[in-house]
Amino acid sequence: MTRTIARYLLAALLMAATGVLHAAEMNCGRVVVFTDRDIYIAGEQVMFTLHITGGIGSPNAMSGELAYLLLRDSRQGQVAKVCMKTTGGMTYGSISLPDTLATGYYQLVAFTNRMRNCGEECYFTKELIIANLFDKELTALSPGNSVNEKAGVPEQLMFQSTAESLLNINGLKATYARGEEISFSVPGNSESGNMAALTVSVAEEEPWHGKTSAYSNSQNCFTPLTEVEYLPETRGQIIRGKVTDRATGVGVRNCCVLLSAKDTAVNLQYAYTGSNGIFCFRLSDYYQQKDLVIQLLDTVLAQKSEIEIEDRFVLRNTYVPSGEGLSSVVVEYIRKSQDIVKVQRIYGQLPKVQAAGQETVNAIRPALYYKHDQQVFPGAYEPLGNFSEIAKELLPTVRARKTASGTILEVIDKAQQGFFSQSAALFIDGIYRHDNHRLLPMGSAMIRSIEVVNSQRVYGTLTFPGILAVVTQDSTGATVTDRSSVVFRTETYSGNTVLQHQHLPVNTTLPDFRQLLLWQPAIQPDQAGNKQIKFRASQHTGTFIISIRAIGAGGEITREDYRITIR
């Protein structure tokens, strides 16, 4: 009964937080990604902006919600995985393409944890072509290697068209000379339809455009509130896992799962599994770039159970390329791009990215205790050969007592003036340990510090009969080999990045054949009024597209393209 009430309370909170349009449904939101191009050469950067909205008619995005991007190939192989924080429903960054990527069709997938409630059909997808630098045959892009069965629309068709442009720009000419300075201005909010943010790119016109998921055009996705499994990630990543019986494969209910990070300080979270064996943890920024260990508190249960961590990047829907083969014009464009990248490599002119305003976060660890009763640094004393000798000589409130089942470590309860009848909770390099087998052989040379808590520590519903925290010299003591324990790392948050432009003199003898002349991922409304944009044309001639893309205040997607010629 209590769990049922809690479930409906959670549903009510989600309905208020996500701007639900229907009383019995949750709006899963929408994700839209803009990329600088659709055709890339392996080794280049994919520049992108990502927007989260509530969908058409429900524009509000969850503040600070996490977004995920996956780049995969036609064999479902994961090329790149990105996790990013959003601000005001948007973020921007880049994906570095490995030099060794094979020529083929690739798919960019974007989603949030909240969208997982509505299924992968609501994820954003966009198709790209990536060609290996040395593959001139391009046979992987032939009609026999692609199937035209996947639903989708070309990106240029997914944007709204209006009789009067919302994204007019001023001061633009039709033709420019090689190396000439190009400048134009973006109008203010009243003229630009109150856009939430603008993305401006200038790149050579491509003869091929990847298809984008039809969902991103006009559909909204909803799910019944009673079926909500995945919560919006506005205060850190939420990881899920399952505890199963090793013999039957059935989920184990109501067992206590511990989470701790490898660190010099003790930290701990715990959760209980549901009826299906599922557990969840919300992770703050403290856990970034740390080795995490998940294990069971019950040692008997741990011996016959196993833990599996859910990987949100493993998708159920397979990617089937939608291309019909390439025309000679597209093949010639790709080969020309390969030659340009070769020249850029020779002269060290490949475009680079740089960090843009990384956020400083004060990450607080989930501490099991904040004050110890005793701290010892064994290296400051005469060397001792094992932990039993250290306890005897340096730790007066700790004793190593031999029993029929082995040696146990007990600490004094300062409130009762006697030793606890149970072994103290042992932590090695911040990780909870069920037994002391790894600790007992350690001498002074292997241990950096020891902390002792001589009191019963009540931590939520858990109770520990004293605490013994050991930090080793090389942090090897945190290694867990139990089959029921899982060691892993979360996806590190990717920071915002921008294209670093090279300002070459006009009269330089160095070649300059840039195909991407400008990438400004986020011009915010308060900066858009008569925003002056300046850049220089390269020596590469042809038709270039000035593309301005945005998510409107009402959730609509808008794009305007302007063609210029460089001669």
C-alpha positions in Angstrom: 0.0 0.0 0.0 2.8 2.4 0.9 4.6 1.7 -2.4 1.4 2.3 -4.3 0.9 5.7 -2.7 4.5 6.6 -3.3 4.2 5.7 -7.0 1.2 8.0 -7.5 2.9 10.8 -5.6 5.9 10.4 -7.9 3.6 10.5 -10.9 2.0 13.7 -9.7 5.4 15.3 -9.2 6.5 14.3 -12.7 3.4 15.7 -14.1 4.0 19.1 -12.6 7.8 19.1 -13.4 7.5 18.2 -17.1 4.5 20.2 -18.1 2.3 17.3 -18.8 -0.6 18.1 -21.2 -2.8 15.2 -20.2 -3.7 14.2 -16.7 -2.8 10.6 -17.0 0.3 11.0 -19.3 3.8 12.3 -19.0 5.4 14.3 -21.9 8.7 12.6 -22.7 10.0 15.8 -24.4 11.9 16.1 -27.7 15.5 16.3 -28.6 16.8 18.0 -31.7 20.4 18.0 -32.8 22.0 20.3 -35.4 25.3 19.3 -37.0 27.6 21.5 -39.0 27.6 19.1 -42.0 26.3 15.8 -43.1 29.4 14.4 -44.8 32.7 14.0 -42.9 36.1 12.5 -43.5 37.5 10.2 -40.7 39.7 12.3 -38.4 37.5 15.4 -38.5 35.2 16.9 -35.8 31.4 16.6 -35.8 30.2 19.9 -34.4 26.7 19.9 -33.0 24.2 21.7 -30.9 21.5 19.9 -29.0 18.1 21.2 -27.8 15.6 19.7 -25.4 12.1 21.0 -25.5 8.7 19.8 -24.2 7.6 19.4 -27.8 5.2 21.4 -30.0 2.7 23.2 -27.7 4.8 22.3 -24.6 8.1 24.2 -25.1 9.5 24.1 -21.5 12.5 21.9 -21.0 13.7 20.4 -17.8 16.3 22.7 -16.3 19.8 21.2 -16.5 18.6 17.8 -17.8 21.3 15.5 -19.0 21.4 14.5 -22.7 23.0 11.5 -24.4 24.4 11.1 -27.9 25.5 7.9 -29.6 27.3 7.6 -33.0 26.9 4.1 -34.4 27.7 2.4 -37.6 25.6 0.1 -39.8 26.8 -2.9 -37.9 25.5 -1.4 -34.6 29.0 -0.7 -33.4 29.3 2.2 -31.0 31.8 4.8 -32.4 31.3 7.5 -29.8 29.2 8.0 -26.7 28.6 11.5 -25.2 26.9 12.6 -22.0 26.3 16.4 -21.6 24.7 18.8 -19.2 22.2 21.2 -20.7 21.5 24.8 -19.7 18.2 26.3 -20.6 17.4 23.2 -22.6 20.4 23.3 -24.8 24.1 22.4 -25.1 26.8 22.2 -27.7 30.0 20.3 -28.4 31.9 18.1 -30.8 32.7 14.4 -31.5 36.2 13.5 -32.7 36.0 11.0 -35.4 38.8 8.3 -35.2 41.2 8.2 -38.2 40.6 4.5 -38.6 36.8 4.7 -39.2 35.7 2.7 -42.3 33.8 4.4 -45.0 30.0 4.0 -44.6 26.7 5.3 -43.3 26.5 6.2 -39.7 23.7 7.2 -37.4 23.7 9.9 -34.7 21.2 9.1 -31.9 20.2 11.5 -29.1 17.9 11.1 -26.2 17.4 11.8 -22.5 16.6 9.5 -19.6 13.1 10.8 -19.5 12.6 9.9 -23.2 13.4 6.2 -22.4 9.9 5.9 -20.9 8.4 6.5 -24.4 10.7 4.1 -26.3 13.4 4.4 -28.9 10.8 5.5 -31.5 10.9 8.9 -29.9 14.7 9.3 -30.0 16.3 11.8 -32.3 18.2 10.2 -35.2 20.2 11.6 -38.0 22.2 9.9 -40.7 25.7 10.9 -41.7 28.3 9.8 -44.2 31.8 9.3 -43.0 34.6 8.4 -45.5 38.0 7.0 -44.7 40.7 9.3 -45.9 42.4 6.7 -48.0 39.3 5.0 -49.5 38.9 6.3 -53.0 36.6 3.5 -54.2 33.8 4.2 -51.6 32.3 0.8 -52.3 30.7 0.8 -48.9 28.4 3.6 -50.1 27.2 1.7 -53.1 23.4 0.8 -53.5 24.1 -2.8 -52.5 25.3 -1.7 -49.1 22.3 0.4 -48.1 18.5 -0.2 -47.8 15.9 2.4 -48.4 13.4 1.2 -45.8 14.0 3.3 -42.7 11.5 6.1 -42.1 12.8 9.6 -42.0 12.9 12.9 -43.7 15.8 15.0 -45.0 16.9 17.6 -42.5 16.0 20.5 -44.7 12.4 19.3 -44.8 11.9 19.0 -41.1 11.9 22.7 -40.5 8.9 25.0 -40.7 8.6 27.3 -43.7 6.9 30.6 -43.3 5.8 33.3 -45.7 8.0 35.8 -43.9 11.4 34.7 -42.7 12.0 34.7 -38.9 15.7 34.6 -39.3 16.6 37.4 -41.8 20.2 38.6 -41.8 21.5 41.9 -43.0 24.6 43.0 -45.0 25.2 39.9 -47.1 26.4 39.9 -50.7 25.8 37.2 -53.2 29.5 36.8 -54.3 32.8 37.1 -52.5 36.4 36.8 -53.6 38.8 34.2 -52.2 40.1 35.3 -48.8 37.7 38.2 -48.6 36.2 39.2 -45.3 32.5 38.2 -45.0 30.3 40.0 -42.5 26.6 40.1 -41.7 24.3 40.8 -38.7 21.7 38.7 -37.0 18.6 40.7 -36.0 17.2 41.2 -32.5 14.5 39.1 -30.8 11.5 40.9 -32.1 12.5 40.2 -35.7 13.8 36.7 -35.1 10.6 35.3 -33.6 11.8 35.2 -30.0 14.2 32.3 -30.7 15.6 30.6 -27.6 19.1 30.3 -29.2 20.6 30.5 -32.7 23.2 28.2 -34.3 25.0 29.7 -37.3 27.2 27.7 -39.6 28.9 28.5 -42.9 30.0 25.5 -45.0 30.4 24.4 -48.5 27.1 23.2 -50.0 26.9 19.4 -49.8 25.2 17.4 -52.6 23.8 14.8 -50.0 21.7 15.3 -46.8 21.2 12.7 -44.2 17.7 11.7 -43.1 16.4 12.7 -39.7 13.8 10.9 -37.6 10.3 11.9 -38.5 9.5 12.3 -34.8 11.6 15.4 -34.5 9.4 17.2 -37.0 5.9 17.3 -35.5 5.2 14.5 -33.1 5.0 14.6 -29.3 5.6 11.4 -27.3 3.7 10.6 -24.1 3.6 7.7 -21.7 1.1 6.7 -19.0 2.2 8.0 -15.6 1.7 4.5 -14.1 4.4 3.2 -16.5 7.1 5.7 -15.7 10.4 3.9 -15.0 13.0 6.5 -15.8 13.2 9.8 -14.0 14.4 13.1 -15.5 18.1 13.6 -14.7 18.3 17.1 -13.5 20.5 16.5 -10.5 23.0 14.0 -11.8 23.1 10.7 -13.6 20.7 7.9 -12.5 22.1 4.4 -12.9 20.0 1.3 -12.9 20.9 -2.3 -12.3 19.5 -5.6 -11.5 20.3 -8.3 -8.9 19.5 -11.8 -10.1 19.8 -15.2 -8.6 22.8 -16.9 -10.3 21.0 -20.3 -10.5 17.6 -19.2 -11.7 18.2 -15.9 -13.3 15.2 -14.4 -11.4 15.5 -10.9 -9.8 16.1 -10.9 -6.1 13.8 -8.5 -4.2 14.4 -6.4 -1.1 18.2 -6.9 -0.9 20.5 -4.0 0.1 22.9 -2.8 -2.6 25.9 -0.7 -1.7 27.6 1.9 -3.9 31.0 3.4 -3.1 33.8 5.1 -5.1 37.5 4.5 -5.0 38.8 7.4 -3.0 41.0 8.4 0.0 37.8 9.2 1.9 35.0 6.8 2.9 31.8 7.3 0.9 28.7 5.3 0.6 25.2 5.1 -0.9 22.7 2.2 -0.6 19.5 1.2 -2.2 17.0 -1.7 -1.9 15.9 -3.8 -4.9 12.3 -3.8 -5.9 10.1 -6.9 -6.6 11.9 -7.4 -10.0 15.4 -7.0 -8.6 15.9 -3.5 -10.0 17.8 -0.8 -8.1 18.7 2.8 -8.8 21.3 5.3 -7.7 21.4 9.0 -8.4 25.0 10.1 -8.8 26.3 13.6 -8.1 29.3 15.1 -9.8 31.5 13.7 -7.1 31.4 10.3 -8.9 32.8 11.7 -12.1 36.0 10.0 -13.3 36.1 7.6 -10.3 36.1 3.8 -10.2 32.7 2.8 -8.7 31.9 -0.5 -7.0 28.4 -1.9 -6.5 28.0 -4.9 -4.2 25.5 -6.5 -1.9 25.6 -6.0 1.9 24.5 -9.5 2.7 27.5 -11.8 2.3 25.5 -15.0 2.0 23.3 -13.5 -0.7 26.3 -12.1 -2.5 27.7 -15.6 -3.0 24.7 -16.8 -5.0 23.7 -13.6 -6.8 25.1 -11.4 -9.5 24.7 -7.7 -10.4 24.2 -6.3 -13.9 24.5 -2.6 -14.6 22.1 -1.3 -17.3 23.8 0.3 -20.3 21.5 3.0 -21.7 23.5 3.2 -24.9 22.5 -0.4 -25.9 19.6 0.2 -28.3 16.9 -2.3 -29.2 16.2 -0.8 -32.6 18.8 -1.6 -35.2 20.2 1.0 -37.6 19.5 0.3 -41.3 21.1 2.8 -43.7 18.5 4.6 -45.7 20.7 5.6 -48.7 20.1 4.5 -52.2 23.7 4.7 -53.3 25.5 7.8 -54.3 25.4 9.8 -57.5 28.7 10.7 -59.3 28.3 14.2 -57.9 28.4 13.0 -54.3 31.3 10.7 -55.0 33.3 13.5 -56.5 32.5 15.8 -53.6 33.7 13.1 -51.1 36.9 12.5 -53.0 37.6 16.3 -53.2 37.0 16.5 -49.4 39.5 13.7 -48.9 42.1 15.6 -50.9 41.5 18.8 -48.9 41.9 16.9 -45.5 45.2 15.4 -46.8 46.5 18.8 -47.6 45.3 20.1 -44.2 47.1 17.3 -42.4 50.4 17.9 -44.3 50.4 21.6 -43.3 49.0 21.0 -39.8 45.8 22.9 -40.6 43.1 20.5 -39.4 40.4 22.5 -37.6 40.7 22.1 -33.8 38.2 22.6 -31.0 38.7 24.3 -27.7 36.9 24.3 -24.4 34.2 27.0 -24.0 33.3 28.1 -20.4 33.5 24.9 -18.4 31.3 24.8 -15.4 32.8 24.7 -12.0 31.0 22.3 -9.7 31.3 21.8 -6.0 30.9 18.1 -5.7 30.2 16.9 -2.2 30.8 13.2 -1.3 28.1 11.2 0.4 30.2 10.7 3.6 29.5 7.9 6.0 31.1 9.9 8.8 32.7 13.3 9.1 34.9 12.9 12.2 37.1 10.1 13.2 38.2 9.2 16.8 41.7 8.1 15.8 44.0 8.6 12.8 47.4 6.9 12.4 50.0 7.1 9.7 52.0 3.8 10.0 54.9 5.1 7.9 55.8 7.6 10.7 56.7 4.7 13.1 59.0 1.7 13.0 58.1 -0.7 10.2 55.5 -3.4 11.1 55.0 -6.5 9.0 51.2 -7.0 9.0 48.0 -5.4 10.1 47.7 -7.4 13.3 51.0 -5.9 14.5 49.9 -2.4 13.5 46.6 -2.9 15.5 48.6 -4.1 18.5 51.2 -1.4 18.5 49.5 1.7 17.0 45.7 1.3 17.4 44.8 0.9 21.1 41.0 0.9 20.3 41.3 -1.9 17.7 42.1 -5.6 18.2 42.6 -8.5 15.9 41.0 -11.5 17.4 41.3 -15.1 16.1 38.2 -17.2 15.8 37.3 -20.6 14.3 36.3 -18.8 11.1 39.4 -16.6 10.9 40.8 -13.3 12.3 38.2 -10.6 12.9 38.8 -6.9 13.6 36.9 -5.3 16.4 36.9 -1.7 17.7 36.0 -0.3 21.1 32.6 1.2 21.6 33.4 4.4 23.5 29.8 4.7 24.7 29.8 1.3 26.4 33.5 1.2 27.2 34.0 -2.2 25.6 34.6 -3.9 22.3 31.7 -4.4 19.9 30.6 -8.0 19.6 30.7 -7.8 15.8 33.5 -7.0 13.3 33.9 -3.3 12.5 32.8 -2.1 9.0 35.9 -2.2 6.9 36.7 0.2 4.1 39.8 0.0 2.0 40.5 3.0 -0.3 36.9 4.2 0.2 35.4 0.8 -0.8 33.4 -1.4 1.6 34.8 -4.8 2.1 33.0 -7.9 3.4 36.2 -9.5 4.8 39.7 -8.5 5.9 41.7 -11.1 3.9 43.4 -8.4 1.8 44.1 -6.2 4.8 45.6 -8.6 7.2 48.9 -9.1 5.2 49.5 -5.4 4.8 52.3 -3.9 6.7 53.5 -0.3 7.3 55.0 0.0 3.8 51.6 -0.7 2.1 49.3 1.5 4.3 49.2 5.3 4.0 46.7 6.0 6.8 44.1 4.4 9.1 41.0 6.0 10.6 38.9 4.5 13.4 35.4 5.5 14.4 34.7 4.1 18.0 30.9 4.4 18.0 27.9 2.7 16.5 27.3 4.6 13.2 23.6 4.7 12.1 23.4 5.6 8.4 19.8 5.7 7.3 18.4 2.2 7.9 22.0 0.7 8.2 23.9 0.3 11.4 27.7 -0.3 11.6 29.5 -1.5 14.8 32.3 0.9 14.5 34.3 1.8 11.3 37.8 1.0 10.2 39.0 3.0 7.2 42.3 2.2 5.5 44.0 4.0 2.7 46.8 2.2 0.9 49.9 3.6 -0.7 49.1 2.6 -4.3 45.2 2.3 -4.0 45.3 -1.4 -5.0 43.4 -2.4 -2.0 40.1 -1.3 -3.5 40.2 -4.0 -6.1 37.1 -6.3 -5.8 37.1 -9.8 -7.3 33.8 -11.1 -6.0 31.5 -12.2 -8.8 28.6 -10.4 -7.2 30.5 -7.1 -7.3 30.7 -4.8 -10.3 33.4 -2.2 -10.9 32.6 0.4 -13.5 32.8 4.1 -14.4 29.9 6.4 -15.5 30.0 8.3 -18.7 32.0 11.4 -18.1 30.3 14.7 -18.8 31.6 16.2 -22.0 32.2 19.9 -21.9 31.1 22.6 -24.4 33.5 23.1 -27.2 33.8 25.6 -30.1 35.7 25.6 -33.3 39.1 27.2 -33.0 39.6 29.3 -36.2 43.0 29.9 -37.8 43.5 33.5 -38.8 45.8 33.2 -41.8 47.0 36.4 -43.4 45.5 37.2 -46.8 48.8 37.1 -48.6 50.1 33.9 -47.1 51.6 31.2 -49.2 50.0 28.5 -47.1 47.0 26.7 -48.6 43.6 27.4 -47.1 40.9 25.2 -48.4 38.5 25.2 -45.5 35.1 23.8 -46.3 33.7 24.9 -42.9 34.2 28.6 -42.6 32.2 29.4 -39.5 30.5 27.5 -36.6 28.8 29.6 -33.8 26.8 27.0 -31.8 24.9 29.3 -29.4 24.0 32.9 -30.0 21.7 33.6 -27.0 18.7 36.0 -27.3 20.3 38.7 -25.2 23.3 38.7 -27.6 21.4 38.3 -30.9 20.3 41.9 -31.3 22.3 43.2 -34.3 24.9 40.6 -33.6 27.8 41.2 -36.0 29.4 38.1 -37.4 32.7 38.3 -39.2 34.9 35.6 -40.8 37.1 35.2 -43.8 36.5 33.1 -46.9 39.1 30.4 -47.7 40.8 29.8 -51.0 38.3 27.1 -51.8 35.8 28.3 -54.4 32.2 27.2 -54.9 28.8 27.6 -53.3 28.6 28.0 -49.5 25.5 27.8 -47.3 25.0 30.2 -44.4 22.6 28.2 -42.2 20.8 29.7 -39.2 19.0 27.1 -37.1 17.0 27.5 -33.9 14.4 26.2 -31.6 11.6 28.7 -31.1 10.0 29.7 -27.8 7.0 27.6 -28.7 9.0 24.5 -29.4 9.0 24.9 -33.2 12.1 24.2 -35.2 13.2 26.9 -37.7 15.9 27.0 -40.3 16.9 29.6 -42.9 19.6 29.0 -45.5 21.4 31.7 -47.6 23.7 30.9 -50.5 26.8 32.8 -51.3 29.4 32.1 -54.0 33.2 32.3 -53.5 35.1 32.9 -56.7 
